[in-house]
Amino acid sequence: MKTFTVQAPPEDDRSYAERAVDYVFLKEGYSFWAALFGPFWSLANKMWLEAFIHFVGLFALLGILGAIGFVPAVISYVSFMANLLFALFAYDLQRFHYSRKGYLMIGVVNGKTKGDCEARFFRAKEEPTRLNLADI
């Protein structure tokens, strides 16, 4: 089973059905691709600020280790471990990225695939109804 959080775009004049196209389903857990590609994963996901911070932090750390006199094997190991650590929090950074853009987390859904999760979420979610006090 996979778990996804559902991020909704900021409110606007569009109907629920029109806005639903812009909903983002973000996977929970470890990102293998972020571990393998590091900051390039951030670039591929249009997370420019996060990629810049990752590049600067990684180069600063590796530069300091090189200046101290560590051998290249140790520097490579530290770079690899930094990417593994980044991969643990990659999806959290992606959620933070969307929250900076005004998206709100409106739900969590489980399923076998992302498509199953999307279908399950939209089946359970109905058009929000407004309570009219005059009808009571």
C-alpha positions, 0 to 999 in steps of 0.5 A: 500500500502506498500513502499519498497526501492531497494538496489542493490549490488556493481557493478561486472562482472555479467550481470544485470539478474545475479545481480538482484537475489542479490537485496534487497527490504527493507520495509519503516515504522515501524517494529512491530517485531523490537518493540517486539524483539528489538536487537534480531530482529537485530540479526535475520537480521544479523546486528551484529554491530547494535545489539551489540550497541543496547545491550550495549546502552540498558544495560548501560541506564538500569544500570544507571537508576537502580544505580540512584534508579528508581523502576523496573517498571520505568526501564521496561517502559524505556526499552519498550519505547527504543524498540518502538523508535528502531522500528521507525528506524529499517528499516533505520538501515537496509538500513545503514547496506546494505550501509556499505556493498556497496549496493546502493539505486536505487529505491523506489516501492509501491505495496500491497505485497513485491512480487508485489513490486518486480514484478513491479520494475523488469517489469519497469527496463530494462537492462541498455543500453550503448550509443555508440557514434560511432552509432550517 
